[in-house]
């Protein structure tokens, strides 16, 4: 068994880019990160778990300054030893009021314990840095434009410090200063003087507070207000904005560009994946603009997420994608801070992880291993997924994650362990099948995937039984089609036509048995529903490669939800813009319906194609796109076929099973990385294509 890994754009892999903090030994770096993680948890607890029984603003500001000092030590913006000592001093200043009030609230006691933990790790880092020679001052390199892959930009700036949100103390009540006391009178004259003074200080009888000034009513001879200008015009031009506001506005535009491209990178069915290169270059150009603006732009990016009214996942992607392209631990920490404030929203975490799979940050492994120690399972799952995706996870880390009690963490690790099986994988699979979380859908599918990819001895039996279940049966059927042998393909076809359902019909197309083509055509002639017939048409297209595509209008209810009509309040309705600007004799036509290409569901056309073009087929063989199946044919489908990103991931798994090798590939990668992966697969697939039309597979079993 051999493994082939792509040369990923590793941190520091580009010419002229920093690879690691200079002058920082790995043990000191790890201790500094552990101290930073404890301080981060303390700040999070101070924000969300503490009742404001005391004024928390002082400790919050001290923790902010401590975090800034830690980032200065990480990135060499100040003397590292001095920065660590400054962080220790700030932690001590925050710990005093928190410790004094620990008995008033249990949350304060937790914060105090976390601060002691952070102090302990920073003391270890201080001891190591005290014996290290001073690091030379940083000299940022020129900013170079990105092309096809993101660059790691080094910008001279101050550290990005998170702003902690704690309740502000109530404003002090304004009380008038009391008048000076009157001396005790000892004579009648002094008594008369005291009485006169009291009368002067006393308010006049019946005095009322001064009434607020009211604006005068307009005079009748004043001219009437001018009418509003037409749309698109302004009567008065406002005051010019300053340079900082202009730069922040430009930063927002670039940030929104990155968020938009993050949502649109994945091609739709029929779009070649190389077409995403244009979008990727737009995204990288927007990041380059932020780098060119420099510190004002970079400082504004975290605010764009923090001040957003809704924590949209696209903001998480854009934040991590932008900040991950700038050197410095504080940049990654700003993205993590947005993540930790997201109330553990799964979509938000997944979007941030998707960006971390692409960024070239030099401290990404350190930050992800820190998240592996977080108590939240979704954070640990994202961290191990990104580490394994980037080829940075060690075997021990993957095994430990696969043994995690939390189902999401174990599921992500098993997915990656199945691609490169080791001696402990059978034990981990058995543990997942019998654990308390075995019923979790994500863990269950990950276990089946690991069994299929590693040629587990019970994979076929397990998948055959699982495909009968109403929940998860379609995923098991697809894995059986990708990794099964000829007997599994016959069983799948038999079950699909005994009790047809959408997922089984899709799996029949992936299995590729030539004998299933007439049965699929019969299904088109039957009384099945529209979705079932469309699944049969796609299965026929995958097996035969007939190319009988047709354009079909997409029904409105499939793409939009109709907005409720505006209530009638008795006012004249506003005309549409097209009616205002167009000549009444030449109004624009109604918008054309949304069209999509899909294989024809006309059974007569498919039967004619089968009779005319497929008479020489071997009914006992496997076909893909009209050719006897080989890994090379599957690779061509991965490269140029009309397939979605999800289908390309299925082809990647199929290549692993049918070749016994592994090349790191995912349609989420940049286009140039995908092309390199396909080139790396080419020679492997060619060597494994010696038995066209068969379900052969080399043994990859690890146990």
C-alpha positions as CSV (number, residue, x, y, z in Angstrom):
1,X,0.0,0.0,0.0
2,X,1.4,3.3,-1.0
3,X,0.3,6.9,-0.4
4,X,0.8,9.9,-2.6
5,X,0.3,13.4,-1.2
6,X,0.1,16.6,-3.1
7,X,2.6,19.3,-2.5
8,X,0.0,21.6,-0.7
9,X,0.8,25.3,-0.5
10,X,2.2,24.8,3.0
11,X,2.9,27.7,5.4
12,X,6.0,29.4,4.2
13,X,6.0,27.4,1.0
14,X,5.9,30.4,-1.2
15,X,9.1,32.3,-2.0
16,X,9.7,35.2,0.3
17,X,7.1,34.3,2.9
18,X,7.8,33.7,6.6
19,X,7.6,30.1,7.7
20,X,7.6,30.3,11.6
21,X,8.2,32.9,14.3
22,X,11.9,33.6,14.4
23,X,13.7,33.2,17.7
24,X,10.9,31.1,19.3
25,X,11.6,27.5,20.3
26,X,8.7,25.1,19.8
27,X,8.3,24.4,23.6
28,X,8.0,28.1,24.4
29,X,5.6,28.5,21.4
30,X,3.4,25.7,22.7
31,X,3.4,27.1,26.3
32,X,2.6,30.5,25.0
33,X,-0.3,29.1,23.0
34,X,-1.6,27.2,26.1
35,X,-1.5,30.3,28.1
36,X,-3.3,32.2,25.3
37,X,-6.0,29.5,25.2
38,X,-6.6,29.6,29.0
39,X,-6.8,33.4,28.8
40,X,-9.2,33.2,25.9
41,X,-11.5,30.8,27.9
42,X,-11.3,33.2,30.9
43,X,-12.3,36.1,28.7
44,X,-15.2,34.1,27.2
45,X,-16.4,33.1,30.7
46,X,-16.1,36.7,31.9
47,X,-18.4,37.8,29.0
48,X,-21.1,35.1,29.3
49,X,-20.9,33.3,32.6
50,X,-20.4,36.0,35.2
51,X,-23.1,38.1,36.9
52,X,-22.1,41.8,37.2
53,X,-21.9,41.8,40.9
54,X,-18.9,44.0,40.6
55,X,-17.6,46.4,38.0
56,X,-16.2,44.1,35.3
57,X,-14.8,46.8,33.0
58,X,-11.5,47.0,34.8
59,X,-10.7,43.2,34.6
60,X,-12.0,43.1,31.0
61,X,-9.7,45.9,29.9
62,X,-6.8,44.2,31.7
63,X,-7.5,40.9,29.9
64,X,-7.5,42.8,26.6
65,X,-4.1,44.3,27.3
66,X,-2.8,40.8,28.4
67,X,-4.0,39.3,25.1
68,X,-2.3,42.1,23.2
69,X,0.9,41.5,25.0
70,X,0.7,37.8,24.2
71,X,0.3,38.6,20.5
72,X,3.3,40.9,20.7
73,X,5.3,38.0,22.1
74,X,4.0,35.6,19.4
75,X,4.7,37.9,16.5
76,X,7.8,39.7,17.7
77,X,6.2,43.2,17.7
78,X,8.0,43.8,21.0
79,X,10.7,42.2,23.0
80,X,9.2,38.7,23.7
81,X,10.3,38.4,27.2
82,X,9.1,41.8,28.1
83,X,5.8,41.2,26.4
84,X,5.2,38.0,28.4
85,X,6.0,39.8,31.6
86,X,3.6,42.6,30.7
87,X,0.9,39.9,30.1
88,X,1.6,38.4,33.5
89,X,1.3,41.9,35.1
90,X,-2.1,42.5,33.4
91,X,-3.4,39.1,34.5
92,X,-2.4,39.8,38.1
93,X,-4.2,43.2,38.0
94,X,-7.4,41.5,36.7
95,X,-7.1,38.6,39.2
96,X,-7.2,40.9,42.3
97,X,-10.8,42.2,42.0
98,X,-12.0,38.8,40.6
99,X,-10.5,37.0,43.5
100,X,-11.9,39.4,46.0
101,X,-15.4,38.9,44.6
102,X,-15.2,35.1,43.9
103,X,-17.5,34.4,46.8
104,X,-20.3,36.5,45.3
105,X,-20.6,34.5,42.1
106,X,-19.5,31.0,41.0
107,X,-18.6,32.3,37.6
108,X,-15.9,34.6,39.0
109,X,-14.3,31.6,40.8
110,X,-14.1,29.9,37.4
111,X,-12.5,32.9,35.8
112,X,-10.0,33.1,38.6
113,X,-9.0,29.4,38.1
114,X,-8.6,30.0,34.4
115,X,-6.4,33.1,35.0
116,X,-4.2,31.0,37.3
117,X,-3.9,28.4,34.6
118,X,-2.9,31.0,32.1
119,X,-0.4,32.5,34.5
120,X,1.2,29.1,35.0
121,X,1.7,28.5,31.3
122,X,3.1,32.0,30.8
123,X,5.5,31.6,33.6
124,X,6.9,28.4,31.9
125,X,7.2,30.4,28.6
126,X,8.9,33.3,30.5
127,X,11.5,30.8,31.9
128,X,12.3,29.5,28.4
129,X,12.4,32.9,26.8
130,X,14.7,34.2,29.5
131,X,17.5,31.9,28.4
132,X,17.0,32.5,24.7
133,X,18.9,35.1,22.8
134,X,17.0,38.2,21.8
135,X,15.3,37.9,18.4
136,X,16.2,40.4,15.7
137,X,13.6,43.0,14.8
138,X,11.1,42.0,12.2
139,X,11.5,43.4,8.7
140,X,8.3,42.9,6.8
141,X,8.7,41.8,3.2
142,X,7.1,43.6,0.3
143,X,3.5,42.8,-0.3
144,X,3.2,40.7,-3.5
145,X,-0.1,40.1,-5.4
146,X,-1.7,36.7,-5.2
147,X,-2.5,34.6,-8.3
148,X,-4.5,31.4,-8.3
149,X,-3.4,30.7,-4.7
150,X,-3.5,33.0,-1.6
151,X,-0.3,34.6,-0.4
152,X,0.7,35.2,3.2
153,X,1.0,38.9,3.7
154,X,3.1,40.5,6.4
155,X,1.9,44.0,7.2
156,X,3.5,46.3,9.7
157,X,0.8,47.1,12.3
158,X,-0.2,46.9,16.0
159,X,-1.6,43.6,17.3
160,X,-5.3,43.0,16.8
161,X,-6.8,42.9,20.3
162,X,-10.4,41.6,20.9
163,X,-12.8,43.9,22.6
164,X,-14.6,42.1,25.5
165,X,-18.2,42.9,26.0
166,X,-19.1,43.2,29.7
167,X,-21.9,45.2,31.4
168,X,-20.9,48.8,31.8
169,X,-21.3,50.2,35.3
170,X,-24.4,52.4,35.8
171,X,-23.6,56.1,35.5
172,X,-23.0,57.9,38.8
173,X,-26.1,59.8,40.1
174,X,-25.5,63.6,39.7
175,X,-26.1,65.2,43.1
176,X,-25.8,69.0,43.6
177,X,-22.9,70.0,45.8
178,X,-24.2,70.9,49.2
179,X,-23.8,74.5,50.3
180,X,-21.2,75.3,53.0
181,X,-22.5,74.9,56.5
182,X,-23.7,77.9,58.4
183,X,-21.8,78.5,61.7
184,X,-23.9,78.1,64.8
185,X,-25.1,81.6,65.8
186,X,-24.1,82.9,69.2
187,X,-25.7,86.3,69.0
188,X,-28.9,87.8,67.8
189,X,-27.1,89.5,64.9
190,X,-25.5,86.2,63.8
191,X,-29.0,84.6,64.0
192,X,-30.5,87.3,61.8
193,X,-27.6,86.8,59.3
194,X,-28.1,83.0,59.3
195,X,-31.9,83.4,58.6
196,X,-31.1,85.8,55.7
197,X,-28.7,83.3,54.2
198,X,-31.3,80.5,54.5
199,X,-33.8,82.7,52.7
200,X,-31.4,83.4,49.9
201,X,-30.7,79.7,49.4
202,X,-34.4,78.6,49.5
203,X,-36.3,78.5,46.2
204,X,-39.0,81.1,45.6
205,X,-42.5,80.0,46.6
206,X,-44.3,78.3,43.6
207,X,-41.2,78.3,41.4
208,X,-41.4,75.7,38.6
209,X,-38.5,74.3,36.6
210,X,-37.7,76.1,33.4
211,X,-39.7,75.0,30.4
212,X,-37.9,73.5,27.5
213,X,-37.6,75.8,24.5
214,X,-40.0,74.9,21.8
215,X,-39.4,75.7,18.1
216,X,-41.4,78.5,16.7
217,X,-44.2,77.7,14.3
218,X,-43.4,78.6,10.7
219,X,-44.7,81.9,9.5
220,X,-47.4,81.9,6.8
221,X,-45.3,84.0,4.4
222,X,-42.4,81.5,4.4
223,X,-41.9,79.6,1.2
224,X,-43.2,76.0,1.0
225,X,-40.8,73.2,1.2
226,X,-39.2,72.2,-2.0
227,X,-40.4,68.9,-3.6
228,X,-38.3,65.8,-3.2
229,X,-35.8,65.3,-6.0
230,X,-36.4,62.4,-8.4
231,X,-34.8,59.0,-7.6
232,X,-31.1,58.9,-8.1
233,X,-30.5,62.6,-7.5
234,X,-29.7,64.5,-4.4
235,X,-30.4,68.1,-3.6
236,X,-27.5,68.6,-1.3
237,X,-24.2,66.7,-1.1
238,X,-23.1,65.8,2.4
239,X,-19.8,66.6,4.0
240,X,-16.8,64.7,2.7
241,X,-15.8,61.7,4.7
242,X,-12.3,61.4,6.2
243,X,-9.5,59.1,5.0
244,X,-10.2,56.4,7.6
245,X,-13.9,56.2,6.7
246,X,-13.0,55.9,3.0
247,X,-10.6,53.1,3.7
248,X,-13.1,51.3,5.9
249,X,-15.7,51.5,3.2
250,X,-13.3,50.1,0.7
251,X,-12.5,47.3,3.2
252,X,-16.2,46.5,3.5
253,X,-16.6,46.2,-0.2
254,X,-13.6,43.8,-0.4
255,X,-14.8,41.8,2.6
256,X,-18.3,41.4,1.0
257,X,-16.6,40.3,-2.2
258,X,-14.8,37.5,-0.4
259,X,-18.0,36.4,1.3
260,X,-19.9,36.4,-2.0
261,X,-17.2,34.3,-3.8
262,X,-17.1,31.9,-0.8
263,X,-20.7,31.1,-1.5
264,X,-20.4,30.9,-5.3
265,X,-17.1,28.9,-5.8
266,X,-18.8,25.5,-6.1
267,X,-19.8,24.9,-9.7
268,X,-23.3,23.8,-10.5
269,X,-24.1,20.7,-12.6
270,X,-22.8,21.1,-16.1
271,X,-20.3,23.9,-15.2
272,X,-16.7,22.9,-15.5
273,X,-14.8,23.2,-12.2
274,X,-12.1,25.3,-14.0
275,X,-14.6,28.1,-14.4
276,X,-14.3,28.8,-10.7
277,X,-10.8,30.2,-11.4
278,X,-12.2,33.6,-12.4
279,X,-14.1,33.8,-9.1
280,X,-11.1,32.7,-7.1
281,X,-8.9,35.3,-8.7
282,X,-11.5,38.0,-7.8
283,X,-11.5,36.8,-4.2
284,X,-7.7,36.8,-4.0
285,X,-7.6,40.3,-5.6
286,X,-10.0,41.5,-2.9
287,X,-7.7,40.2,-0.2
288,X,-4.7,41.8,-1.9
289,X,-6.5,45.1,-1.8
290,X,-7.0,44.8,2.0
291,X,-3.3,44.0,2.3
292,X,-2.4,47.1,0.2
293,X,-4.6,49.3,2.5
294,X,-2.7,47.9,5.4
295,X,-3.4,48.3,9.1
296,X,-6.7,50.4,8.9
297,X,-8.3,47.7,6.8
298,X,-7.1,44.8,8.8
299,X,-8.2,46.4,12.1
300,X,-11.7,46.9,10.6
301,X,-12.3,43.3,9.4
302,X,-13.1,41.9,12.9
303,X,-15.6,44.8,13.4
304,X,-17.5,43.8,10.3
305,X,-18.3,40.4,11.9
306,X,-18.8,41.7,15.4
307,X,-21.2,44.4,14.3
308,X,-23.2,42.3,11.9
309,X,-26.9,42.0,12.9
310,X,-26.9,38.3,12.0
311,X,-24.0,35.9,12.3
312,X,-24.2,34.6,8.8
313,X,-21.9,31.7,7.8
314,X,-20.7,33.6,4.8
315,X,-19.2,36.2,7.3
316,X,-17.4,33.4,9.1
317,X,-15.8,32.2,5.8
318,X,-14.8,35.8,4.7
319,X,-13.4,36.6,8.2
320,X,-11.2,33.5,8.4
321,X,-10.3,33.7,4.7
322,X,-9.1,37.3,5.0
323,X,-7.4,37.1,8.3
324,X,-5.8,33.7,7.5
325,X,-3.8,35.4,4.7
326,X,-2.0,37.8,7.2
327,X,1.0,36.8,9.2
328,X,0.6,37.0,13.0
329,X,-1.1,34.9,15.7
330,X,-3.4,37.8,16.4
331,X,-5.0,37.6,12.9
332,X,-6.0,34.0,13.4
333,X,-7.1,34.8,16.9
334,X,-9.5,37.5,15.6
335,X,-11.2,34.9,13.5
336,X,-11.4,32.5,16.4
337,X,-12.9,35.2,18.6
338,X,-15.7,35.6,16.1
339,X,-16.2,31.8,16.2
340,X,-16.3,31.6,19.9
341,X,-19.0,34.3,20.0
342,X,-21.2,32.5,17.5
343,X,-23.1,30.6,20.1
344,X,-21.7,27.4,18.7
345,X,-23.8,27.6,15.5
346,X,-22.9,24.6,13.4
347,X,-23.2,26.3,10.0
348,X,-21.0,29.2,11.3
349,X,-18.3,26.7,12.5
350,X,-18.4,24.8,9.2
351,X,-18.0,27.9,7.2
352,X,-15.0,29.0,9.2
353,X,-13.4,25.6,8.9
354,X,-13.9,25.7,5.1
355,X,-11.8,28.9,5.0
356,X,-9.1,27.5,7.2
357,X,-8.7,24.6,4.7
358,X,-7.5,27.2,2.2
359,X,-5.5,29.8,4.0
360,X,-1.7,29.8,4.0
361,X,-1.2,31.0,7.6
362,X,2.1,29.8,9.2
363,X,0.6,29.3,12.7
364,X,-2.5,27.4,11.6
365,X,-1.4,24.0,13.0
366,X,-0.7,25.6,16.4
367,X,-4.1,27.3,16.5
368,X,-6.0,24.2,15.4
369,X,-4.3,22.0,18.0
370,X,-5.3,24.6,20.6
371,X,-8.9,24.2,19.5
372,X,-8.5,20.4,19.8
373,X,-8.4,21.0,23.6
374,X,-11.6,22.9,23.7
375,X,-14.5,21.3,25.5
376,X,-17.0,22.0,22.7
377,X,-17.3,18.9,20.4
378,X,-18.1,20.9,17.3
379,X,-14.9,22.9,17.7
380,X,-12.8,19.8,18.1
381,X,-14.5,18.2,15.1
382,X,-13.7,21.2,12.9
383,X,-10.1,21.3,14.2
384,X,-9.3,17.7,13.5
385,X,-11.1,17.9,10.1
386,X,-9.0,20.9,9.0
387,X,-5.8,19.3,10.3
388,X,-6.4,16.1,8.5
389,X,-7.6,17.8,5.3
390,X,-4.3,19.9,5.2
391,X,-2.2,16.8,5.9
392,X,-1.1,18.2,9.2
393,X,-2.7,15.7,11.6
394,X,-0.4,13.0,13.1
395,X,-1.6,9.4,13.3
396,X,-1.8,9.7,17.1
397,X,-4.1,12.8,16.8
398,X,-6.4,11.0,14.3
399,X,-6.6,7.9,16.5
400,X,-7.3,10.0,19.6
401,X,-10.0,11.9,17.7
402,X,-11.6,8.7,16.4
403,X,-11.8,7.5,20.0
404,X,-13.5,10.6,21.2
405,X,-16.8,10.1,23.0
406,X,-18.4,13.0,20.9
407,X,-19.8,11.6,17.7
408,X,-18.9,14.6,15.5
409,X,-15.2,14.4,16.4
410,X,-15.0,10.6,15.9
411,X,-16.9,10.9,12.6
412,X,-14.5,13.4,11.1
413,X,-11.4,11.4,12.1
414,X,-12.8,8.1,10.7
415,X,-13.5,9.8,7.4
416,X,-9.8,10.7,7.1
417,X,-8.4,7.4,8.6
418,X,-10.3,5.5,6.0
419,X,-8.3,7.2,3.2
420,X,-5.0,6.1,4.8
421,X,-5.8,3.1,7.0
422,X,-3.5,2.0,9.8
423,X,-3.3,-1.0,12.1
424,X,-5.7,0.5,14.6
425,X,-8.5,1.3,12.2
426,X,-10.4,-2.1,12.6
427,X,-10.4,-1.6,16.3
428,X,-11.7,2.0,16.0
429,X,-14.4,0.9,13.5
430,X,-15.6,-1.8,15.9
431,X,-15.6,0.7,18.7
432,X,-17.7,3.1,16.7
433,X,-20.2,0.4,15.7
434,X,-20.8,-0.6,19.4
435,X,-20.4,2.8,21.1
436,X,-23.3,4.6,22.7
437,X,-23.2,7.1,19.8
438,X,-23.5,4.5,17.2
439,X,-26.9,5.7,16.2
440,X,-25.7,9.1,15.4
441,X,-26.2,9.6,11.6
442,X,-22.9,11.3,11.0
443,X,-20.8,8.8,12.9
444,X,-22.7,5.9,11.3
445,X,-22.0,7.1,7.8
446,X,-18.4,7.8,8.6
447,X,-17.9,4.3,10.0
448,X,-19.4,2.8,6.8
449,X,-17.1,5.0,4.7
450,X,-14.0,3.9,6.6
451,X,-15.1,0.3,6.2
452,X,-15.6,0.7,2.5
453,X,-12.4,2.6,1.8
454,X,-10.2,0.3,3.9
455,X,-11.6,-3.0,2.5
456,X,-12.9,-4.1,5.8
457,X,-13.8,-7.8,5.8
458,X,-17.4,-7.0,7.0
459,X,-18.0,-4.0,4.8
460,X,-20.2,-5.8,2.3
461,X,-22.4,-7.5,4.9
462,X,-22.7,-4.3,6.9
463,X,-23.6,-2.1,3.9
464,X,-26.1,-4.6,2.5
465,X,-27.9,-4.7,5.9
466,X,-27.8,-0.9,6.3
467,X,-29.2,-0.1,2.8
468,X,-32.5,-1.7,3.9
469,X,-32.9,0.8,6.8
470,X,-35.2,3.8,6.1
471,X,-32.6,6.1,7.7
472,X,-29.2,6.2,6.2
473,X,-30.0,3.4,3.7
474,X,-29.3,5.6,0.7
475,X,-25.8,6.5,1.9
476,X,-25.0,2.8,2.5
477,X,-26.3,1.9,-0.9
478,X,-24.1,4.5,-2.6
479,X,-21.0,3.2,-0.7
480,X,-21.8,-0.3,-1.7
481,X,-22.0,0.8,-5.3
482,X,-18.7,2.6,-5.1
483,X,-16.7,-0.1,-3.2
484,X,-18.6,-3.4,-3.8
485,X,-17.8,-6.3,-6.1
486,X,-19.9,-7.9,-8.9
487,X,-22.1,-9.8,-6.4
488,X,-22.8,-6.6,-4.5
489,X,-23.8,-4.9,-7.7
490,X,-26.2,-7.7,-8.6
491,X,-27.7,-7.5,-5.1
492,X,-28.1,-3.7,-5.3
493,X,-29.8,-3.9,-8.7
494,X,-32.2,-6.6,-7.5
495,X,-33.2,-4.7,-4.4
496,X,-33.5,-1.4,-6.3
497,X,-36.2,-2.9,-8.6
498,X,-37.9,-5.0,-6.0
499,X,-38.6,-1.9,-3.9
500,X,-37.6,1.2,-5.9
501,X,-36.7,4.4,-4.1
502,X,-34.7,7.4,-5.1
503,X,-31.4,6.6,-3.3
504,X,-31.3,3.0,-4.6
505,X,-31.8,4.1,-8.2
506,X,-29.0,6.6,-7.9
507,X,-26.7,3.9,-6.5
508,X,-27.6,1.6,-9.4
509,X,-26.2,4.3,-11.7
510,X,-22.9,4.4,-9.8
511,X,-22.7,0.6,-9.7
512,X,-22.8,0.7,-13.5
513,X,-24.1,-2.9,-14.3
514,X,-25.0,-3.1,-18.0
515,X,-27.8,-5.4,-17.2
516,X,-29.6,-2.7,-15.2
517,X,-30.1,-0.4,-18.3
518,X,-33.2,-2.1,-19.6
519,X,-34.7,-2.1,-16.1
520,X,-34.0,1.6,-15.7
521,X,-35.7,2.2,-19.1
522,X,-38.7,0.2,-17.9
523,X,-38.8,2.4,-14.8
524,X,-39.2,5.4,-17.0
525,X,-42.2,3.9,-18.7
526,X,-43.9,3.1,-15.3
527,X,-46.1,5.1,-13.1
528,X,-43.4,6.3,-10.8
529,X,-43.2,9.8,-9.5
530,X,-41.2,12.5,-11.3
531,X,-38.3,12.4,-8.9
532,X,-37.9,8.6,-9.4
533,X,-37.9,9.0,-13.1
534,X,-35.4,11.7,-13.0
535,X,-33.1,9.6,-10.8
536,X,-33.4,6.8,-13.4
537,X,-32.5,9.2,-16.2
538,X,-29.4,10.4,-14.4
539,X,-28.4,6.7,-13.7
540,X,-28.8,5.9,-17.4
541,X,-26.7,8.9,-18.3
542,X,-24.0,7.9,-15.9
543,X,-23.9,4.3,-17.3
544,X,-24.3,5.0,-21.0
545,X,-23.0,8.6,-21.5
546,X,-25.7,9.1,-24.1
547,X,-25.7,12.9,-23.8
548,X,-29.4,13.2,-24.3
549,X,-29.8,16.4,-22.3
550,X,-32.7,18.8,-22.5
551,X,-33.6,22.1,-21.1
552,X,-36.4,22.1,-18.6
553,X,-38.0,25.1,-16.9
554,X,-37.6,25.1,-13.1
555,X,-40.8,25.5,-11.3
556,X,-41.0,28.7,-9.2
557,X,-41.7,26.9,-6.0
558,X,-38.4,25.1,-6.3
559,X,-36.3,28.3,-6.3
560,X,-38.2,31.0,-4.6
561,X,-41.0,31.5,-2.0
562,X,-43.7,34.0,-3.1
563,X,-43.7,37.1,-0.9
564,X,-47.1,38.0,0.7
565,X,-48.9,40.9,-1.0
566,X,-48.7,44.3,0.5
567,X,-51.9,45.2,2.4
568,X,-54.2,47.7,0.8
569,X,-54.2,50.8,2.9
570,X,-56.2,53.0,0.5
571,X,-53.1,54.7,-1.0
572,X,-52.3,54.5,-4.7
573,X,-49.8,51.8,-5.5
574,X,-46.3,52.8,-6.7
575,X,-45.5,51.9,-10.3
576,X,-42.8,49.5,-11.1
577,X,-39.5,51.0,-12.3
578,X,-40.0,49.4,-15.7
579,X,-43.3,51.2,-16.1
580,X,-41.8,54.5,-15.1
581,X,-38.7,54.6,-17.4
582,X,-40.2,52.7,-20.4
583,X,-42.4,53.8,-23.1
584,X,-46.0,52.5,-22.6
585,X,-45.9,51.1,-26.1
586,X,-42.7,49.2,-25.5
587,X,-42.8,47.7,-22.0
588,X,-40.3,44.9,-21.3
589,X,-41.6,41.4,-21.6
590,X,-42.2,39.1,-18.6
591,X,-39.0,37.5,-17.3
592,X,-38.1,34.2,-18.9
593,X,-38.4,31.1,-16.7
594,X,-35.2,29.7,-15.0
595,X,-33.9,26.8,-17.2
596,X,-31.8,23.8,-16.2
597,X,-30.4,21.0,-18.2
598,X,-31.2,17.4,-17.2
599,X,-31.2,14.0,-19.0
600,X,-34.4,13.3,-20.9
601,X,-37.0,11.1,-19.2
602,X,-38.5,10.0,-22.5
603,X,-38.4,6.2,-22.3
604,X,-38.7,5.8,-26.1
605,X,-35.5,7.8,-26.8
606,X,-33.6,5.8,-24.2
607,X,-34.9,2.5,-25.7
608,X,-33.9,3.5,-29.2
609,X,-30.4,4.5,-28.0
610,X,-30.1,1.1,-26.2
611,X,-31.1,-0.8,-29.3
612,X,-29.0,1.2,-31.7
613,X,-25.8,1.9,-29.8
614,X,-25.4,-0.7,-27.1
615,X,-25.9,-4.0,-28.7
616,X,-22.3,-5.0,-28.4
617,X,-22.2,-4.5,-24.6
618,X,-21.3,-7.2,-22.2
619,X,-24.3,-7.5,-19.9
620,X,-22.1,-8.9,-17.2
621,X,-19.7,-5.9,-17.2
622,X,-19.6,-2.6,-15.5
623,X,-19.8,0.6,-17.6
624,X,-19.3,4.3,-16.9
625,X,-20.2,7.1,-19.4
626,X,-20.5,4.5,-22.2
627,X,-17.1,2.9,-21.7
628,X,-16.1,-0.3,-19.8
629,X,-15.3,0.9,-16.3
630,X,-11.7,1.5,-15.4
631,X,-10.2,3.9,-12.9
632,X,-8.9,5.9,-15.8
633,X,-12.5,6.4,-17.1
634,X,-13.5,7.5,-13.6
635,X,-10.7,10.0,-13.5
636,X,-11.8,11.5,-16.8
637,X,-15.3,11.9,-15.3
638,X,-13.7,13.6,-12.3
639,X,-11.7,15.9,-14.7
640,X,-14.2,16.9,-17.4
641,X,-17.5,15.2,-16.6
642,X,-20.8,17.0,-15.9
643,X,-20.7,16.3,-12.2
644,X,-21.4,18.2,-9.1
645,X,-18.9,18.7,-6.2
646,X,-20.6,16.0,-4.2
647,X,-20.3,13.5,-7.1
648,X,-16.6,14.4,-7.5
649,X,-16.1,13.4,-3.9
650,X,-17.7,10.1,-4.6
651,X,-15.4,9.6,-7.5
652,X,-12.4,10.4,-5.3
653,X,-13.5,7.6,-2.9
654,X,-14.1,5.3,-5.8
655,X,-10.5,5.9,-7.1
656,X,-9.1,5.1,-3.6
657,X,-11.0,1.8,-3.5
658,X,-10.2,0.8,-7.1
659,X,-6.5,1.7,-7.2
660,X,-5.4,1.1,-3.6
661,X,-3.6,4.5,-3.5
662,X,-4.5,7.8,-2.1
663,X,-4.0,11.3,-3.6
664,X,-5.2,14.3,-1.6
665,X,-8.1,15.8,-3.6
666,X,-11.2,17.7,-2.8
667,X,-13.4,19.9,-5.0
668,X,-13.2,22.5,-2.3
669,X,-9.6,23.2,-3.1
670,X,-8.4,25.9,-5.4
671,X,-8.6,25.0,-9.1
672,X,-4.8,24.8,-9.5
673,X,-4.6,22.3,-6.6
674,X,-7.4,20.2,-8.1
675,X,-5.5,20.1,-11.4
676,X,-2.3,19.0,-9.6
677,X,-4.3,16.3,-7.9
678,X,-5.8,15.0,-11.1
679,X,-2.3,15.0,-12.7
680,X,-1.0,13.0,-9.7
681,X,-3.9,10.5,-10.1
682,X,-3.3,10.0,-13.8
683,X,-0.4,7.6,-13.7
684,X,-1.9,5.7,-10.7
685,X,-5.2,5.2,-12.5
686,X,-3.5,4.2,-15.7
687,X,-1.6,1.4,-13.9
688,X,-4.8,0.1,-12.3
689,X,-6.9,0.0,-15.5
690,X,-5.9,-3.5,-16.7
691,X,-9.3,-5.1,-16.3
692,X,-11.9,-3.0,-18.2
693,X,-15.5,-3.5,-17.2
694,X,-14.8,-5.4,-13.9
695,X,-15.3,-4.6,-10.3
696,X,-11.7,-5.5,-9.3
697,X,-10.1,-3.7,-6.4
698,X,-6.7,-4.2,-4.7
699,X,-6.6,-5.0,-1.1
700,X,-6.1,-2.0,1.2
701,X,-6.9,-3.8,4.4
702,X,-4.9,-2.6,7.4
703,X,-5.9,-5.1,10.1
